[in-house]
């Protein structure tokens, strides 16, 4: 992504209002830039802009220096300033081109595509702008595909998490059901045992009541028992009478008259 390097100062050296001091600052900055001393070049460009604020060429060169220092945010801001000013068409085309490169470095591919398009509208013959435009489109497509894959992976992870949560919930529900079934079974056994104890206690009470209460007999049995008692009494009475008579008779025979 080759950028358009600083404007040649010699072209603008004798512009109206361009002081010898400003010329010296810009030229020194360009020398530092060419030697790869981008921080020193930045200092010289900023000094030139302090002496002549809003100077388009100084702003453009400063944007290049910030680009080389990978300060893409400020670089993009400076190129946008050049575009918004009453700069020439070549300056605007170069600024759009460099802005596209700066945005692409920041992975803002959609915005860089628009910048390259604007550069080509002004300068359709810029082969580098055409190449970078297609490259930005490819990077945008790759970015979108990557984002789509990330979204799919995230969705899959969410689905897996939901499955795990559902499985955990099912296991918990099953455990709760098993516990409820066991509690119910235990309660049933307890109720059964209590009922058995109640029945046993009831039977024991009935037996005790039966033992305490006199046994009832039928009227016929009572009559037979009464007749038996009468017969026994009669037989006993007869036996006593016989024994008494026998005793009397024996006693008379023993008297000595």
DRENPA-3360 file (N, C-alpha, C; in nm, 2 decimals, always signed):
BEGIN
1 = XXXXXXXX = +0.08/-0.12/+0.00/+0.00/+0.00/+0.00/+0.09/+0.12/+0.00 ~ +0.15/+0.15/-0.11/+0.24/+0.26/-0.13/+0.16/+0.39/-0.12 ~ +0.20/+0.49/-0.04/+0.14/+0.62/-0.03/+0.20/+0.72/-0.13 ~ +0.13/+0.82/-0.16/+0.19/+0.93/-0.24/+0.27/+1.01/-0.14 ~ +0.40/+1.02/-0.17/+0.49/+1.09/-0.08/+0.47/+1.24/-0.09 ~ +0.54/+1.31/+0.00/+0.52/+1.46/+0.02/+0.54/+1.53/-0.12 ~ +0.46/+1.64/-0.13/+0.47/+1.72/-0.24/+0.62/+1.78/-0.25 ~ +0.66/+1.80/-0.37/+0.79/+1.86/-0.39/+0.79/+2.01/-0.36;
9 = XXXXXXXX = +0.87/+2.04/-0.26/+0.87/+2.18/-0.21/+0.91/+2.28/-0.32 ~ +1.00/+2.23/-0.41/+1.06/+2.32/-0.51/+0.95/+2.38/-0.60 ~ +0.84/+2.30/-0.62/+0.73/+2.34/-0.70/+0.66/+2.46/-0.64 ~ +0.65/+2.46/-0.51/+0.58/+2.57/-0.44/+0.67/+2.67/-0.37 ~ +0.80/+2.66/-0.39/+0.89/+2.74/-0.31/+0.87/+2.89/-0.33 ~ +0.82/+2.93/-0.45/+0.81/+3.07/-0.48/+0.67/+3.12/-0.48 ~ +0.58/+3.04/-0.41/+0.44/+3.08/-0.41/+0.43/+3.21/-0.33 ~ +0.33/+3.29/-0.36/+0.31/+3.42/-0.29/+0.28/+3.39/-0.14;
17 = XXXXXXXX = +0.34/+3.46/-0.06/+0.32/+3.45/+0.09/+0.40/+3.34/+0.15 ~ +0.48/+3.27/+0.08/+0.56/+3.15/+0.13/+0.70/+3.21/+0.18 ~ +0.72/+3.23/+0.30/+0.84/+3.29/+0.36/+0.96/+3.19/+0.35 ~ +1.07/+3.25/+0.36/+1.19/+3.17/+0.35/+1.20/+3.07/+0.47 ~ +1.15/+3.11/+0.59/+1.15/+3.03/+0.71/+1.06/+2.91/+0.69 ~ +0.94/+2.92/+0.63/+0.85/+2.81/+0.60/+0.91/+2.72/+0.50 ~ +0.97/+2.77/+0.40/+1.04/+2.69/+0.30/+1.15/+2.61/+0.36 ~ +1.22/+2.67/+0.45/+1.33/+2.60/+0.52/+1.28/+2.48/+0.60;
25 = XXXXXXXX = +1.17/+2.51/+0.68/+1.11/+2.41/+0.76/+1.06/+2.29/+0.68 ~ +0.99/+2.32/+0.57/+0.93/+2.21/+0.49/+1.04/+2.13/+0.42 ~ +1.14/+2.20/+0.38/+1.26/+2.13/+0.31/+1.33/+2.04/+0.41 ~ +1.35/+2.09/+0.53/+1.42/+2.01/+0.63/+1.34/+1.89/+0.67 ~ +1.21/+1.91/+0.68/+1.12/+1.80/+0.71/+1.12/+1.69/+0.60 ~ +1.13/+1.74/+0.48/+1.13/+1.64/+0.37/+1.26/+1.56/+0.37 ~ +1.37/+1.63/+0.40/+1.50/+1.56/+0.41/+1.49/+1.45/+0.52 ~ +1.44/+1.49/+0.64/+1.43/+1.39/+0.74/+1.33/+1.28/+0.71;
33 = XXXXXXXX = +1.23/+1.31/+0.63/+1.13/+1.21/+0.59/+1.20/+1.11/+0.50 ~ +1.28/+1.16/+0.40/+1.35/+1.08/+0.31/+1.45/+0.99/+0.37 ~ +1.51/+1.03/+0.49/+1.60/+0.95/+0.56/+1.54/+0.86/+0.66 ~ +1.40/+0.86/+0.66/+1.33/+0.77/+0.75/+1.32/+0.82/+0.89 ~ +1.36/+0.95/+0.92/+1.34/+1.01/+1.05/+1.21/+1.08/+1.06 ~ +1.10/+1.00/+1.08/+0.97/+1.05/+1.06/+0.93/+1.14/+1.18 ~ +0.98/+1.12/+1.30/+0.95/+1.20/+1.41/+1.02/+1.34/+1.39 ~ +1.14/+1.34/+1.34/+1.20/+1.47/+1.32/+1.13/+1.55/+1.20;
41 = XXXXXXXX = +1.09/+1.47/+1.10/+1.01/+1.53/+0.99/+0.88/+1.59/+1.05 ~ +0.81/+1.52/+1.14/+0.69/+1.57/+1.20/+0.71/+1.70/+1.27 ~ +0.82/+1.71/+1.34/+0.85/+1.84/+1.42/+0.87/+1.95/+1.32 ~ +0.94/+1.93/+1.21/+0.96/+2.04/+1.12/+0.83/+2.08/+1.05 ~ +0.75/+1.98/+1.01/+0.62/+2.01/+0.95/+0.53/+2.09/+1.05 ~ +0.53/+2.05/+1.17/+0.44/+2.12/+1.27/+0.49/+2.27/+1.29 ~ +0.63/+2.29/+1.29/+0.68/+2.42/+1.30/+0.64/+2.51/+1.18 ~ +0.64/+2.44/+1.06/+0.60/+2.52/+0.94/+0.45/+2.56/+0.95;
49 = XXXXXXXX = +0.37/+2.47/+1.01/+0.23/+2.50/+1.02/+0.20/+2.60/+1.13 ~ +0.29/+2.61/+1.23/+0.27/+2.71/+1.33/+0.30/+2.85/+1.27 ~ +0.40/+2.85/+1.17/+0.43/+2.98/+1.11/+0.33/+3.01/+1.00 ~ +0.26/+2.91/+0.94/+0.16/+2.94/+0.84/+0.05/+2.84/+0.86 ~ -0.04/+2.87/+0.96/-0.15/+2.77/+0.99/-0.24/+2.75/+0.86 ~ -0.29/+2.62/+0.85/-0.38/+2.59/+0.74/-0.31/+2.57/+0.61 ~ -0.17/+2.56/+0.61/-0.10/+2.55/+0.49/-0.12/+2.40/+0.44 ~ -0.18/+2.39/+0.32/-0.22/+2.26/+0.27/-0.11/+2.16/+0.25;
57 = XXXXXXXX = +0.00/+2.21/+0.19/+0.12/+2.12/+0.17/+0.18/+2.07/+0.30 ~ +0.19/+2.16/+0.40/+0.24/+2.12/+0.53/+0.15/+2.02/+0.60 ~ +0.02/+2.04/+0.58/-0.08/+1.94/+0.64/-0.06/+1.81/+0.58 ~ -0.05/+1.81/+0.44/-0.04/+1.68/+0.37/+0.09/+1.61/+0.41 ~ +0.20/+1.68/+0.42/+0.33/+1.62/+0.45/+0.32/+1.57/+0.60 ~ +0.26/+1.64/+0.69/+0.25/+1.60/+0.82/+0.17/+1.47/+0.83 ~ +0.06/+1.46/+0.75/-0.02/+1.34/+0.75/+0.06/+1.22/+0.70 ~ +0.15/+1.24/+0.61/+0.24/+1.13/+0.56/+0.33/+1.09/+0.67;
65 = XXXXXXXX = +0.38/+1.19/+0.75/+0.48/+1.15/+0.86/+0.40/+1.07/+0.97 ~ +0.28/+1.11/+1.00/+0.20/+1.04/+1.10/+0.17/+0.90/+1.05 ~ +0.14/+0.88/+0.92/+0.12/+0.75/+0.86/+0.24/+0.66/+0.88 ~ +0.36/+0.71/+0.85/+0.48/+0.63/+0.87/+0.50/+0.59/+1.01 ~ +0.45/+0.67/+1.10/+0.47/+0.64/+1.25/+0.35/+0.56/+1.30 ~ +0.27/+0.51/+1.21/+0.15/+0.42/+1.24/+0.05/+0.49/+1.33 ~ +0.05/+0.62/+1.33/-0.06/+0.69/+1.40/-0.17/+0.72/+1.29 ~ -0.24/+0.62/+1.26/-0.34/+0.62/+1.15/-0.46/+0.71/+1.18;
73 = XXXXXXXX = -0.49/+0.72/+1.30/-0.61/+0.80/+1.34/-0.58/+0.95/+1.31 ~ -0.47/+1.00/+1.35/-0.43/+1.14/+1.32/-0.40/+1.16/+1.18 ~ -0.34/+1.06/+1.11/-0.31/+1.07/+0.97/-0.43/+1.09/+0.89 ~ -0.54/+1.00/+0.92/-0.66/+1.01/+0.85/-0.73/+1.15/+0.87 ~ -0.72/+1.20/+0.99/-0.78/+1.33/+1.02/-0.71/+1.44/+0.94 ~ -0.58/+1.44/+0.92/-0.51/+1.54/+0.85/-0.54/+1.53/+0.70 ~ -0.54/+1.41/+0.65/-0.58/+1.39/+0.50/-0.72/+1.45/+0.48 ~ -0.81/+1.42/+0.57/-0.95/+1.47/+0.56/-0.95/+1.62/+0.56;
81 = XXXXXXXX = -0.86/+1.68/+0.64/-0.86/+1.83/+0.64/-0.81/+1.89/+0.50 ~ -0.72/+1.82/+0.44/-0.67/+1.86/+0.31/-0.78/+1.86/+0.21 ~ -0.86/+1.74/+0.22/-0.97/+1.72/+0.12/-1.08/+1.83/+0.14 ~ -1.11/+1.87/+0.26/-1.21/+1.97/+0.29/-1.17/+2.11/+0.26 ~ -1.05/+2.14/+0.24/-1.00/+2.27/+0.21/-1.01/+2.30/+0.06 ~ -0.99/+2.42/+0.02/-0.99/+2.46/-0.12/-0.86/+2.42/-0.18 ~ -0.83/+2.29/-0.18/-0.71/+2.24/-0.24/-0.73/+2.21/-0.39 ~ -0.63/+2.18/-0.46/-0.64/+2.15/-0.60/-0.68/+2.01/-0.62;
89 = XXXXXXXX = -0.73/+1.98/-0.74/-0.77/+1.84/-0.77/-0.66/+1.74/-0.75 ~ -0.54/+1.76/-0.80/-0.43/+1.66/-0.77/-0.41/+1.64/-0.62 ~ -0.42/+1.75/-0.54/-0.41/+1.74/-0.40/-0.52/+1.66/-0.34 ~ -0.64/+1.68/-0.38/-0.76/+1.60/-0.34/-0.74/+1.46/-0.37 ~ -0.70/+1.43/-0.50/-0.69/+1.29/-0.55/-0.58/+1.22/-0.46 ~ -0.47/+1.29/-0.44/-0.36/+1.22/-0.36/-0.41/+1.20/-0.21 ~ -0.48/+1.30/-0.16/-0.53/+1.29/-0.02/-0.63/+1.18/-0.01 ~ -0.72/+1.16/-0.10/-0.82/+1.05/-0.10/-0.74/+0.92/-0.11;
97 = XXXXXXXX = -0.64/+0.91/-0.19/-0.57/+0.79/-0.21/-0.50/+0.75/-0.08 ~ -0.42/+0.85/-0.02/-0.35/+0.82/+0.10/-0.45/+0.79/+0.22 ~ -0.57/+0.86/+0.22/-0.67/+0.84/+0.32/-0.72/+0.69/+0.31 ~ -0.74/+0.64/+0.18/-0.78/+0.50/+0.17/-0.68/+0.41/+0.22 ~ -0.55/+0.43/+0.20/-0.44/+0.35/+0.26/-0.44/+0.35/+0.41 ~ -0.46/+0.47/+0.47/-0.47/+0.49/+0.61/-0.58/+0.41/+0.67 ~ -0.70/+0.43/+0.61/-0.82/+0.35/+0.66/-0.80/+0.20/+0.65 ~ -0.73/+0.16/+0.55/-0.71/+0.01/+0.53/-0.62/-0.04/+0.64;
105 = XXXXXXXX = -0.52/+0.04/+0.68/-0.43/+0.00/+0.79/-0.51/-0.01/+0.92 ~ -0.62/+0.07/+0.93/-0.70/+0.06/+1.05/-0.81/-0.05/+1.04 ~ -0.80/-0.13/+0.93/-0.90/-0.23/+0.90/-1.04/-0.18/+0.88 ~ -1.05/-0.05/+0.84/-1.18/+0.01/+0.80/-1.20/+0.00/+0.65 ~ -1.22/-0.13/+0.61/-1.21/-0.15/+0.47/-1.33/-0.09/+0.38 ~ -1.44/-0.08/+0.44/-1.55/-0.02/+0.36/-1.53/+0.13/+0.34 ~ -1.48/+0.19/+0.44/-1.44/+0.34/+0.43/-1.33/+0.36/+0.33 ~ -1.23/+0.27/+0.34/-1.11/+0.28/+0.25/-1.16/+0.26/+0.10;
113 = XXXXXXXX = -1.25/+0.17/+0.08/-1.31/+0.15/-0.06/-1.36/+0.28/-0.11 ~ -1.44/+0.35/-0.03/-1.50/+0.48/-0.07/-1.39/+0.58/-0.10 ~ -1.29/+0.58/-0.02/-1.18/+0.68/-0.04/-1.11/+0.65/-0.17 ~ -1.08/+0.53/-0.20/-1.01/+0.49/-0.33/-1.10/+0.53/-0.45 ~ -1.23/+0.50/-0.43/-1.33/+0.54/-0.54/-1.33/+0.69/-0.57 ~ -1.32/+0.77/-0.46/-1.32/+0.91/-0.48/-1.19/+0.96/-0.54 ~ -1.08/+0.89/-0.51/-0.95/+0.93/-0.57/-0.96/+0.90/-0.72 ~ -1.02/+0.78/-0.76/-1.02/+0.74/-0.90/-1.12/+0.83/-0.98;
121 = XXXXXXXX = -1.22/+0.88/-0.91/-1.31/+0.97/-0.98/-1.24/+1.10/-1.03 ~ -1.14/+1.14/-0.95/-1.06/+1.26/-0.99/-0.94/+1.22/-1.08 ~ -0.88/+1.10/-1.05/-0.77/+1.06/-1.13/-0.79/+0.91/-1.17 ~ -0.87/+0.89/-1.28/-0.90/+0.75/-1.32/-0.78/+0.67/-1.36 ~ -0.67/+0.73/-1.39/-0.55/+0.66/-1.44/-0.45/+0.62/-1.33 ~ -0.49/+0.64/-1.21/-0.40/+0.60/-1.09/-0.41/+0.45/-1.08 ~ -0.31/+0.38/-1.13/-0.31/+0.23/-1.12/-0.30/+0.18/-0.98 ~ -0.22/+0.25/-0.89/-0.21/+0.20/-0.76/-0.35/+0.21/-0.68;
129 = XXXXXXXX = -0.42/+0.32/-0.71/-0.56/+0.33/-0.65/-0.65/+0.22/-0.70 ~ -0.64/+0.18/-0.83/-0.72/+0.07/-0.88/-0.68/-0.06/-0.80 ~ -0.55/-0.09/-0.79/-0.51/-0.21/-0.73/-0.55/-0.21/-0.58 ~ -0.53/-0.10/-0.51/-0.57/-0.09/-0.37/-0.72/-0.10/-0.35 ~ -0.79/-0.05/-0.44/-0.94/-0.06/-0.43/-0.98/-0.21/-0.43 ~ -0.92/-0.29/-0.53/-0.96/-0.43/-0.53/-0.91/-0.51/-0.41 ~ -0.79/-0.46/-0.36/-0.73/-0.53/-0.24/-0.82/-0.50/-0.12 ~ -0.87/-0.38/-0.11/-0.96/-0.34/+0.00/-1.09/-0.42/-0.01;
137 = XXXXXXXX = -1.14/-0.44/-0.13/-1.26/-0.52/-0.14/-1.24/-0.66/-0.10 ~ -1.13/-0.72/-0.13/-1.10/-0.86/-0.09/-1.08/-0.86/+0.06 ~ -1.02/-0.77/+0.12/-1.00/-0.76/+0.27/-1.14/-0.75/+0.34 ~ -1.23/-0.67/+0.28/-1.36/-0.65/+0.33/-1.44/-0.78/+0.33 ~ -1.43/-0.86/+0.21/-1.49/-0.98/+0.20/-1.44/-1.08/+0.30 ~ -1.31/-1.09/+0.32/-1.24/-1.17/+0.42/-1.29/-1.14/+0.56 ~ -1.30/-1.01/+0.59/-1.34/-0.96/+0.72/-1.49/-1.01/+0.75 ~ -1.57/-0.99/+0.64/-1.71/-1.03/+0.66/-1.73/-1.18/+0.68;
145 = XXXXXXXX = -1.65/-1.25/+0.61/-1.65/-1.40/+0.62/-1.60/-1.44/+0.76 ~ -1.50/-1.37/+0.81/-1.44/-1.40/+0.94/-1.55/-1.37/+1.05 ~ -1.61/-1.26/+1.03/-1.72/-1.22/+1.12/-1.83/-1.32/+1.12 ~ -1.87/-1.36/+1.00/-1.97/-1.46/+0.99/-1.94/-1.59/+1.06 ~ -1.81/-1.63/+1.04/-1.76/-1.76/+1.11/-1.76/-1.74/+1.26 ~ -1.72/-1.62/+1.30/-1.72/-1.60/+1.45/-1.87/-1.60/+1.50 ~ -1.96/-1.54/+1.42/-2.10/-1.54/+1.47/-2.15/-1.68/+1.47 ~ -2.12/-1.76/+1.37/-2.16/-1.90/+1.37/-2.10/-1.98/+1.48;
153 = XXXXXXXX = -1.97/-1.96/+1.51/-1.91/-2.02/+1.62/-1.97/-1.98/+1.75 ~ -2.01/-1.85/+1.76/-2.07/-1.80/+1.88/-2.21/-1.87/+1.90 ~ -2.28/-1.87/+1.79/-2.41/-1.94/+1.79/-2.40/-2.08/+1.83 ~ -2.30/-2.15/+1.78/-2.28/-2.29/+1.81/-2.24/-2.31/+1.96 ~ -2.16/-2.22/+2.01/-2.12/-2.22/+2.15/-2.25/-2.20/+2.23 ~ -2.33/-2.10/+2.19/-2.45/-2.08/+2.27/-2.54/-2.20/+2.26 ~ -2.55/-2.26/+2.15/-2.63/-2.38/+2.14/-2.58/-2.49/+2.23 ~ -2.45/-2.51/+2.23/-2.38/-2.61/+2.31/-2.41/-2.58/+2.46;
161 = XXXXXXXX = -2.40/-2.45/+2.49/-2.42/-2.41/+2.63/-2.57/-2.44/+2.67 ~ -2.66/-2.41/+2.57/-2.80/-2.43/+2.60/-2.82/-2.58/+2.62 ~ -2.75/-2.66/+2.53/-2.77/-2.81/+2.54/-2.72/-2.85/+2.68 ~ -2.60/-2.80/+2.72/-2.55/-2.84/+2.85/-2.64/-2.80/+2.96 ~ -2.70/-2.68/+2.95/-2.79/-2.63/+3.05/-2.92/-2.71/+3.05 ~ -2.97/-2.75/+2.93/-3.08/-2.83/+2.93/-3.06/-2.97/+2.99 ~ -2.94/-3.02/+2.96/-2.90/-3.15/+3.01/-2.89/-3.15/+3.16 ~ -2.83/-3.04/+3.21/-2.81/-3.03/+3.36/-2.95/-3.01/+3.42;
169 = XXXXXXXX = -3.04/-2.94/+3.35/-3.18/-2.92/+3.40/-3.25/-3.05/+3.40 ~ -3.23/-3.13/+3.29/-3.30/-3.26/+3.29/-3.25/-3.35/+3.40 ~ -3.12/-3.35/+3.42/-3.06/-3.43/+3.53/-3.11/-3.39/+3.66 ~ -3.12/-3.26/+3.68/-3.18/-3.21/+3.81/-3.32/-3.25/+3.82 ~ -3.40/-3.23/+3.71/-3.54/-3.27/+3.72/-3.56/-3.42/+3.75 ~ -3.47/-3.50/+3.69/-3.47/-3.65/+3.71/-3.44/-3.68/+3.86 ~ -3.34/-3.61/+3.91/-3.30/-3.63/+4.05/-3.42/-3.59/+4.14 ~ -3.48/-3.47/+4.11/-3.59/-3.43/+4.19/-3.71/-3.53/+4.18;
177 = XXXXXXXX = -3.73/-3.59/+4.06/-3.84/-3.68/+4.04/-3.81/-3.81/+4.12 ~ -3.68/-3.86/+4.11/-3.64/-3.97/+4.19/-3.66/-3.95/+4.34 ~ -3.62/-3.83/+4.38/-3.63/-3.80/+4.52/-3.78/-3.80/+4.56 ~ -3.86/-3.74/+4.48/-4.01/-3.74/+4.51/-4.07/-3.88/+4.51 ~ -4.02/-3.96/+4.41/-4.07/-4.10/+4.41/-4.03/-4.18/+4.53 ~ -3.90/-4.16/+4.58/-3.85/-4.22/+4.70/-3.93/-4.17/+4.82 ~ -3.95/-4.04/+4.83/-4.02/-3.99/+4.94/-4.16/-4.04/+4.94 ~ -4.22/-4.05/+4.82/-4.36/-4.11/+4.82/-4.36/-4.25/+4.86;
185 = XXXXXXXX = -4.26/-4.33/+4.82/-4.25/-4.47/+4.85/-4.23/-4.48/+5.00 ~ -4.14/-4.40/+5.06/-4.12/-4.41/+5.20/-4.24/-4.37/+5.28 ~ -4.32/-4.27/+5.23/-4.44/-4.23/+5.29/-4.55/-4.34/+5.29 ~ -4.55/-4.41/+5.17/-4.65/-4.52/+5.16/-4.61/-4.63/+5.26 ~ -4.49/-4.66/+5.27/-4.44/-4.77/+5.36/-4.47/-4.73/+5.50 ~ -4.45/-4.60/+5.53/-4.48/-4.55/+5.67/-4.63/-4.56/+5.70 ~ -4.71/-4.52/+5.60/-4.85/-4.52/+5.61/-4.90/-4.67/+5.63 ~ -4.84/-4.76/+5.55/-4.88/-4.90/+5.56/-4.84/-4.95/+5.70;
193 = XXXXXXXX = -4.72/-4.92/+5.75/-4.68/-4.96/+5.88/-4.78/-4.91/+5.99 ~ -4.81/-4.78/+5.97/-4.90/-4.72/+6.07/-5.04/-4.79/+6.07 ~ -5.09/-4.82/+5.94/-5.22/-4.89/+5.93/-5.21/-5.03/+5.99 ~ -5.10/-5.10/+5.97/-5.09/-5.23/+6.03/-5.09/-5.22/+6.18 ~ -5.02/-5.12/+6.23/-5.01/-5.10/+6.38/-5.15/-5.07/+6.43 ~ -5.23/-4.99/+6.36/-5.36/-4.96/+6.40/-5.45/-5.08/+6.40 ~ -5.44/-5.16/+6.29/-5.52/-5.29/+6.29/-5.48/-5.38/+6.40 ~ -5.35/-5.39/+6.43/-5.31/-5.48/+6.54/-5.36/-5.43/+6.67;
201 = XXXXXXXX = -5.35/-5.30/+6.69/-5.40/-5.24/+6.82/-5.55/-5.26/+6.83 ~ -5.62/-5.25/+6.72/-5.76/-5.27/+6.72/-5.80/-5.42/+6.76 ~ -5.72/-5.51/+6.70/-5.75/-5.65/+6.73/-5.72/-5.68/+6.87 ~ -5.61/-5.62/+6.92/-5.57/-5.65/+7.06/-5.68/-5.59/+7.15 ~ -5.73/-5.47/+7.12/-5.84/-5.41/+7.20/-5.96/-5.50/+7.20 ~ -6.00/-5.55/+7.08/-6.11/-5.64/+7.07/-6.10/-5.76/+7.15 ~ -5.98/-5.82/+7.15/-5.95/-5.94/+7.23/-5.96/-5.91/+7.38 ~ -5.91/-5.80/+7.42/-5.92/-5.76/+7.56/-6.06/-5.74/+7.60;
209 = XXXXXXXX = -6.14/-5.67/+7.51/-6.28/-5.65/+7.54/-6.36/-5.78/+7.55 ~ -6.32/-5.88/+7.46/-6.39/-6.01/+7.47/-6.35/-6.08/+7.59 ~ -6.23/-6.07/+7.64/-6.19/-6.14/+7.76/-6.25/-6.08/+7.88 ~ -6.27/-5.94/+7.88/-6.33/-5.88/+7.99/-6.48/-5.90/+8.00 ~ -6.54/-5.90/+7.89/-6.69/-5.92/+7.89/-6.73/-6.07/+7.91 ~ -6.83/-6.10/+8.00/-6.87/-6.24/+8.02/-6.93/-6.29/+7.89 ~ -6.90/-6.42/+7.87/-6.95/-6.49/+7.75/-7.10/-6.51/+7.75 ~ -7.16/-6.46/+7.65/-7.31/-6.48/+7.64/-7.34/-6.62/+7.59;
217 = XXXXXXXX = -7.46/-6.67/+7.65/-7.50/-6.81/+7.60/-7.65/-6.79/+7.56 ~ -7.68/-6.89/+7.47/-7.82/-6.88/+7.42/-7.92/-6.92/+7.53 ~ -8.04/-6.90/+7.50/-8.15/-6.93/+7.59/-8.17/-7.08/+7.61 ~ -8.15/-7.16/+7.50/-8.16/-7.30/+7.51/-8.05/-7.36/+7.60 ~ -7.92/-7.30/+7.57/-7.81/-7.35/+7.66/-7.84/-7.32/+7.80 ~ -7.89/-7.20/+7.83/-7.92/-7.16/+7.97/-8.02/-7.26/+8.03 ~ -8.12/-7.30/+7.95/-8.23/-7.38/+8.00/-8.17/-7.52/+8.03 ~ -8.08/-7.57/+7.94/-8.02/-7.70/+7.96/-7.93/-7.70/+8.09;
225 = XXXXXXXX = -7.86/-7.59/+8.10/-7.77/-7.58/+8.22/-7.86/-7.57/+8.35 ~ -7.97/-7.50/+8.34/-8.06/-7.50/+8.45/-8.12/-7.63/+8.49 ~ -8.16/-7.70/+8.39/-8.21/-7.84/+8.41/-8.11/-7.93/+8.46 ~ -7.99/-7.92/+8.41/-7.88/-8.00/+8.46/-7.85/-7.97/+8.61 ~ -7.85/-7.84/+8.64/-7.83/-7.81/+8.78/-7.94/-7.87/+8.87 ~ -8.06/-7.86/+8.82/-8.18/-7.91/+8.89/-8.16/-8.06/+8.91 ~ -8.12/-8.13/+8.81/-8.10/-8.28/+8.82/-7.99/-8.31/+8.91 ~ -7.89/-8.23/+8.91/-7.78/-8.26/+9.00/-7.82/-8.23/+9.14;
233 = XXXXXXXX = -7.90/-8.13/+9.16/-7.95/-8.10/+9.29/-8.04/-8.21/+9.34 ~ -8.12/-8.26/+9.25/-8.22/-8.37/+9.29/-8.14/-8.49/+9.32 ~ -8.04/-8.53/+9.24/-7.96/-8.64/+9.27/-7.89/-8.63/+9.40 ~ -7.84/-8.51/+9.42/-7.76/-8.48/+9.54/-7.86/-8.50/+9.66 ~ -7.98/-8.44/+9.65/-8.07/-8.45/+9.75/-8.11/-8.59/+9.79 ~ -8.13/-8.67/+9.68/-8.17/-8.81/+9.70/-8.06/-8.89/+9.77 ~ -7.94/-8.85/+9.73/-7.82/-8.92/+9.79/-7.81/-8.89/+9.93 ~ -7.83/-8.76/+9.96/-7.83/-8.72/+10.10/-7.93/-8.78/+10.19;
241 = XXXXXXXX = -8.05/-8.80/+10.12/-8.16/-8.86/+10.20/-8.13/-9.01/+10.23 ~ -8.07/-9.08/+10.13/-8.04/-9.22/+10.15/-7.93/-9.23/+10.26 ~ -7.84/-9.15/+10.25/-7.73/-9.15/+10.35/-7.79/-9.12/+10.49 ~ -7.88/-9.03/+10.50/-7.94/-9.00/+10.63/-8.03/-9.11/+10.68 ~ -8.10/-9.18/+10.59/-8.18/-9.29/+10.63/-8.10/-9.41/+10.68 ~ -8.00/-9.43/+10.61/-7.90/-9.53/+10.64/-7.84/-9.51/+10.78 ~ -7.81/-9.39/+10.80/-7.75/-9.35/+10.93/-7.85/-9.37/+11.04 ~ -7.97/-9.34/+11.02/-8.08/-9.35/+11.13/-8.10/-9.50/+11.16;
249 = XXXXXXXX = -8.11/-9.58/+11.05/-8.13/-9.72/+11.07/-8.02/-9.79/+11.14 ~ -7.90/-9.75/+11.11/-7.79/-9.81/+11.18/-7.79/-9.77/+11.33 ~ -7.82/-9.66/+11.35/-7.82/-9.61/+11.49/-7.92/-9.68/+11.58 ~ -8.03/-9.72/+11.53/-8.14/-9.79/+11.61/-8.09/-9.93/+11.64 ~ -8.03/-10.00/+11.56/-7.98/-10.14/+11.58/-7.87/-10.14/+11.68 ~ -7.81/-10.03/+11.71/-7.70/-10.03/+11.80/-7.75/-10.00/+11.94 ~ -7.88/-9.97/+11.96/-7.92/-9.94/+12.10/-7.94/-10.07/+12.18 ~ -7.90/-10.06/+12.29/-7.91/-10.17/+12.39/-8.04/-10.15/+12.47;
257 = X = -8.14/-10.22/+12.44/-8.26/-10.21/+12.52/-8.25/-10.30/+12.64;
% end
